[in-house]
Structure formats: structure tokens, C-alpha cells
């Protein structure tokens, strides 16, 4: 499933812009891939690496009604593979909405487990709710209007690594918009739609994310 199409249908009015500012501010746009030890190239092989803990992207944007946050990991992977729902990885989305922009006022923790015989998700720290549990590949809606969905989506990141290598080697920009290393590949995403009044304190929102493997 395409992430942008799901946002348009499941959480209406989402704008395809990469800004998290609510008042006169534009956020930096960044992506991060291939971080696990020994996975330093653009290899889509998912064997032998801690792919489940490899955060790829964090997207955050808003419209008049909601703030949308999407964290991607476990990719890019072949479309034949299922989602990466590792119960021993803790994902945290940190949100700063008051005071110092380096403080975390709202830490949202995400873990996977079982929902019956199927993979399930538990999200803790949702503003005004606390904890939400349910199956993956489903829209989970809270009483105060938060929507959460975990599932496999077409990786929306677009990049030309060959163009980057050529540019570095020659000193001449050599990117080709017909080359997309992430085309026809998937990532696992957790997407949240949060009503703006639950987050908006009249200043820019800052988001950052982390993953940690739980041992013992």
C-alpha cells in the first residue's frame, strides 16, 4: 500500500508537505537508512542485520485539524516480505511542544507483540489516552480522535545513490530523477494522526525518534 494514498483515505485532509511548524517555522527534512552494524551500503538483504531496529524515516506534517507522524523501519525490503514486528525493539517518538525544543514533553513508545494469532501493536504515552493496543494492518481509533496504524507500505523515500557517488567522484552534480533506489520496495511504518489541540501550545513542534533493542 502507498503511504500517501493511505493518508488521503484514512486520515482525510493530510497535506503532503514536510513541515511541522504551527507558527511561522519550517522543519528540516531528513532521512536515515542502513544503520545497523555491517549494513553500510544500499543492500536490501535483510538477513544478518538488525533490520527491525533500523529506522529509515520520520515524517511529520499537519493540516488545520491534525498533526501526522510516520516512522518507517525494516526496509527497504522486497514486496514479498511481511512487516518487521519485532517484540524486542522499543521505538520512541519524542515530541517537544513547550519550553526548550530539546526537551521531550510527549514521549510515545511503540512495541509489537501478538493480537491473538496475529501481530499486534501497543502504543504508550498517547496524549489524553495513555495506552492503545490492537492488531497491525488496521486503523485503531481512540476516544479523543487519535488514529494509529502499523503496517507495510511502499517506501516513499526517493533517492539516487549512484548519482551521489558520481557527484562525489567528479565534483559535478550527476543526479538522475529516473533512478530511484527505493522504487518497488517496502518499509514497515507506524502512522499516527493526532488532533492538533492535543499537541499545539503555540510554538513549533519538534519530533525525533529512536529505537532500542530490549535484552535480558
FENHU-V466740 format. One record per pair of residues at least 24 apart in sequence whose C-alpha atoms are under 6 Angstrom apart, sorted by the first residue. I is the first residue (numbers start at 1). J is the second residue. D is the distance in whole Angstrom. If there is no record, write none. Layout:
I | J | D
I | J | D
This chain:
1 | 153 | 5
1 | 154 | 6
2 | 153 | 5
2 | 154 | 5
3 | 153 | 6
14 | 63 | 6
18 | 61 | 5
19 | 61 | 5
20 | 60 | 6
20 | 61 | 5
20 | 205 | 6
21 | 204 | 5
21 | 205 | 6
22 | 204 | 5
23 | 203 | 6
31 | 57 | 5
32 | 56 | 5
32 | 57 | 6
44 | 76 | 6
44 | 77 | 6
52 | 84 | 6
53 | 211 | 6
65 | 195 | 6
65 | 196 | 6
66 | 194 | 5
66 | 195 | 4
66 | 196 | 5
67 | 193 | 6
67 | 194 | 5
67 | 196 | 6
68 | 192 | 6
68 | 193 | 5
69 | 191 | 6
69 | 192 | 5
70 | 190 | 6
70 | 191 | 4
71 | 189 | 6
71 | 190 | 5
72 | 188 | 6
72 | 189 | 4
73 | 187 | 6
73 | 188 | 5
74 | 187 | 6
74 | 188 | 6
75 | 187 | 4
76 | 185 | 6
76 | 186 | 5
76 | 187 | 5
77 | 185 | 5
77 | 186 | 5
78 | 185 | 5
79 | 185 | 6
79 | 186 | 6
83 | 152 | 5
83 | 188 | 5
85 | 112 | 6
87 | 112 | 5
87 | 113 | 5
88 | 213 | 6
88 | 214 | 5
89 | 212 | 6
89 | 213 | 4
89 | 214 | 6
90 | 211 | 6
90 | 212 | 5
91 | 210 | 6
91 | 211 | 4
92 | 209 | 5
92 | 210 | 5
93 | 209 | 5
94 | 207 | 6
94 | 208 | 5
94 | 209 | 6
95 | 206 | 6
95 | 207 | 5
96 | 205 | 6
96 | 206 | 5
97 | 205 | 5
146 | 193 | 6
146 | 194 | 5
147 | 192 | 6
147 | 193 | 5
148 | 191 | 6
148 | 192 | 5
149 | 190 | 6
149 | 191 | 5
150 | 189 | 6
150 | 190 | 4
151 | 188 | 6
151 | 189 | 6
152 | 187 | 6
152 | 188 | 5
153 | 186 | 6
153 | 187 | 6
154 | 186 | 4
155 | 185 | 6
155 | 186 | 5
155 | 187 | 5
